[in-house]
């Protein structure tokens, strides 16, 4: 089942050099690997461990997540608008799977 993150750019159109704020929320259980199920078995770790934002193919923000990050992580940051193109947010899970969200920004 593909998870579609909720994301919002405060500006869909910006002038070159403007700061653009990104807010994003993704649904994910973020299992730390330290809990046990009802049978006493350890629940395997499954966390989003990396986050990257690219604009027009160039990385503008990145973060590494640790097990202490809550379920359904929310992230907010700003980047300086340089060129038009897709704003792509990518979360990477322990197993290598990714969750991707995309919006487009027009820079003049």
C-alpha positions as a Markdown table, in Angstrom:
| # | Residue | x | y | z |
|---|---|---|---|---|
| 1 | Unk | 0.0 | 0.0 | 0.0 |
| 2 | Unk | 1.5 | 3.3 | -1.1 |
| 3 | Unk | 1.4 | 6.1 | 1.5 |
| 4 | Unk | 0.8 | 9.6 | 0.1 |
| 5 | Unk | 2.4 | 12.2 | 2.3 |
| 6 | Unk | 0.6 | 15.5 | 3.0 |
| 7 | Unk | 2.8 | 18.4 | 1.9 |
| 8 | Unk | 2.3 | 22.1 | 1.5 |
| 9 | Unk | 4.4 | 24.8 | 0.0 |
| 10 | Unk | 3.6 | 28.3 | 1.4 |
| 11 | Unk | 4.3 | 29.7 | -2.2 |
| 12 | Unk | 3.6 | 27.9 | -5.5 |
| 13 | Unk | 5.1 | 30.9 | -7.3 |
| 14 | Unk | 8.1 | 32.7 | -6.0 |
| 15 | Unk | 10.7 | 35.2 | -7.0 |
| 16 | Unk | 14.3 | 34.0 | -7.3 |
| 17 | Unk | 15.9 | 34.2 | -3.8 |
| 18 | Unk | 12.6 | 34.1 | -1.9 |
| 19 | Unk | 12.3 | 31.7 | 1.0 |
| 20 | Unk | 9.8 | 29.0 | 0.6 |
| 21 | Unk | 8.4 | 27.1 | 3.6 |
| 22 | Unk | 7.6 | 23.4 | 3.3 |
| 23 | Unk | 5.4 | 21.5 | 5.7 |
| 24 | Unk | 5.0 | 17.8 | 5.4 |
| 25 | Unk | 3.3 | 15.0 | 7.3 |
| 26 | Unk | 3.7 | 11.3 | 6.5 |
| 27 | Unk | 1.9 | 8.3 | 8.0 |
| 28 | Unk | 4.3 | 5.7 | 9.4 |
| 29 | Unk | 4.3 | 3.5 | 12.5 |
| 30 | Unk | 8.0 | 4.2 | 13.3 |
| 31 | Unk | 8.6 | 1.0 | 15.2 |
| 32 | Unk | 11.8 | 1.3 | 17.3 |
| 33 | Unk | 12.6 | -2.4 | 17.6 |
| 34 | Unk | 12.6 | -2.2 | 21.4 |
| 35 | Unk | 9.0 | -3.3 | 22.0 |
| 36 | Unk | 7.6 | -6.8 | 22.3 |
| 37 | Unk | 4.3 | -8.2 | 20.9 |
| 38 | Unk | 1.7 | -10.0 | 23.1 |
| 39 | Unk | 3.7 | -13.3 | 22.6 |
| 40 | Unk | 6.8 | -11.7 | 23.9 |
| 41 | Unk | 8.6 | -11.5 | 20.6 |
| 42 | Unk | 10.5 | -8.4 | 19.7 |
| 43 | Unk | 8.8 | -6.3 | 17.0 |
| 44 | Unk | 11.3 | -5.6 | 14.3 |
| 45 | Unk | 12.6 | -2.1 | 13.9 |
| 46 | Unk | 11.0 | -0.2 | 11.0 |
| 47 | Unk | 11.7 | 3.5 | 11.0 |
| 48 | Unk | 12.0 | 6.2 | 8.4 |
| 49 | Unk | 15.7 | 6.9 | 8.7 |
| 50 | Unk | 16.4 | 9.5 | 6.0 |
| 51 | Unk | 14.6 | 12.4 | 4.5 |
| 52 | Unk | 15.7 | 14.4 | 1.4 |
| 53 | Unk | 14.1 | 17.4 | -0.4 |
| 54 | Unk | 15.2 | 18.2 | -3.9 |
| 55 | Unk | 14.1 | 21.1 | -6.1 |
| 56 | Unk | 14.5 | 20.7 | -9.9 |
| 57 | Unk | 16.8 | 17.7 | -9.1 |
| 58 | Unk | 19.1 | 19.6 | -6.7 |
| 59 | Unk | 19.1 | 18.7 | -3.0 |
| 60 | Unk | 18.1 | 21.7 | -0.8 |
| 61 | Unk | 17.5 | 19.9 | 2.6 |
| 62 | Unk | 18.2 | 16.5 | 4.2 |
| 63 | Unk | 17.8 | 15.0 | 7.6 |
| 64 | Unk | 18.7 | 11.7 | 9.3 |
| 65 | Unk | 16.0 | 10.3 | 11.6 |
| 66 | Unk | 16.7 | 8.1 | 14.7 |
| 67 | Unk | 14.3 | 5.7 | 16.5 |
| 68 | Unk | 13.2 | 8.4 | 18.9 |
| 69 | Unk | 11.2 | 10.2 | 16.1 |
| 70 | Unk | 7.5 | 9.8 | 16.7 |
| 71 | Unk | 5.1 | 7.9 | 14.5 |
| 72 | Unk | 3.6 | 9.9 | 11.6 |
| 73 | Unk | 6.5 | 12.4 | 11.6 |
| 74 | Unk | 6.0 | 16.0 | 10.7 |
| 75 | Unk | 8.7 | 18.1 | 9.2 |
| 76 | Unk | 8.9 | 21.9 | 8.5 |
| 77 | Unk | 11.8 | 23.8 | 6.8 |
| 78 | Unk | 12.6 | 26.6 | 4.4 |
| 79 | Unk | 14.6 | 26.7 | 1.2 |
| 80 | Unk | 15.7 | 29.5 | -1.1 |
| 81 | Unk | 13.9 | 29.5 | -4.4 |
| 82 | Unk | 16.4 | 29.3 | -7.3 |
| 83 | Unk | 14.7 | 27.7 | -10.2 |
| 84 | Unk | 11.3 | 26.3 | -11.3 |
| 85 | Unk | 10.6 | 22.6 | -11.1 |
| 86 | Unk | 9.4 | 19.8 | -9.0 |
| 87 | Unk | 9.8 | 19.9 | -5.2 |
| 88 | Unk | 10.3 | 16.2 | -4.3 |
| 89 | Unk | 10.2 | 15.0 | -0.7 |
| 90 | Unk | 11.6 | 11.5 | -0.2 |
| 91 | Unk | 11.5 | 9.5 | 3.1 |
| 92 | Unk | 13.6 | 6.2 | 3.2 |
| 93 | Unk | 12.7 | 3.3 | 5.4 |
| 94 | Unk | 15.1 | 0.8 | 7.1 |
| 95 | Unk | 14.2 | -1.8 | 4.4 |
| 96 | Unk | 15.1 | 0.7 | 1.6 |
| 97 | Unk | 11.5 | 1.4 | 0.5 |
| 98 | Unk | 10.6 | 5.1 | 0.0 |
| 99 | Unk | 7.7 | 7.4 | 0.4 |
| 100 | Unk | 7.6 | 10.2 | -2.1 |
| 101 | Unk | 5.6 | 13.4 | -2.3 |
| 102 | Unk | 5.8 | 16.0 | -5.1 |
| 103 | Unk | 4.6 | 19.6 | -5.7 |
| 104 | Unk | 5.7 | 22.1 | -8.4 |
| 105 | Unk | 7.1 | 25.5 | -7.9 |
| 106 | Unk | 7.4 | 28.3 | -10.4 |
| 107 | Unk | 10.3 | 30.7 | -9.9 |
| 108 | Unk | 10.5 | 34.0 | -11.8 |
